[in-house]
Amino acid sequence: MTDKKRKPLKVVVKENYIVEDYRSPPKDDIAGYRRKKVGDHLLNITILRGKGPRGGRTAVTSVWHPKGEQDKGKDKDKSKGKSKSKRR
């Protein structure tokens, strides 16, 4: 399995999500679509017609990140260095 970092084609800001759109496969190869929830994120997945190593093949077409995700990370960083209690 390869661990390539895929670059999104575009990033769209919705009301509650930041959407990263990736390249879609050709329409002739698509058998269907699914949406999978992973934690707070949503993944739009394309099911392809061809057979893969485990039977079917899939491709991620977009990832929806919740907007509050960036705020949570900033709060954690701020609280690390500011401790009021002093050890002696």
N, C-alpha and C positions, 0 to 999 in steps of 0.2 A: 504494500500500500504506500502511495506517495504522500508526502506531507507538504505539498505546494501551497503557498499563500496565494489565494485567489484575490484579485483586485476587483472591486465592484465597478460596474459600468456607470452607475449613478447612485447618489445618496439623496433620498427624499425625506423631508421632515413632515410627518403627519401630526395630528392633534396629540396623540399619546405615545407615538412610536417614531423611531428613526429607522428608515427602511433602506437596506443596502440591496440593490438589484444586481444580479449576476447574469451572465450570458445564458440564454435559453437554448436548448437543443432544437434541431429542425422539427417542424410540426409533423412531418411524416413519421418520425421516430417516437412520438409521444403517445402513450396508451392512456394516461390519465394524470390527475394532479391530486396531491394530498397536502394538508396543513398539519404540521406536528408541533406540539408545544413542548419545549425543553426548558424547564425552569420558568423564568419570566419571558423568555424569547419565543418567537413564532418562526417556524421554518416553512416556506413553501417548497414542496418537493415535487419534481416531475418523475413519473414512472415511465421508463422507456420500454420499447417493444423487444429489443434484443435480449439475449440471455447473457448474464454476467457470471462471475465465479460462483455465486451462491444461488443462482436461479434467475433472479430479476436484476435489473439495473435501475438506479435512481440518480438524480442530479438535483442539487439545491439551486433554486432560481431566485430566491430572495430570503433575507434574514431580517426580522423585525426586532429591534432592540427597544426596550421601554425607555422613555425619556428620563425617568427617575434614576436609571442605572448610573449615570455620570455623577449625580448628586450624592449617591450613597458612597461612592468611592472617594469623593473629596472629603466627606465627613470623617471617614475612617483615618485618612492621612492627617487631618488636623488634630485629632484627639491623641495621637501617638506621642508627640513630643511635649505636650503641655500637662504635666502632672503637678498638682499643687503640694502633694506630700513630699517631704524630704527625708531621706534615710540618712542616719548618722551612725 
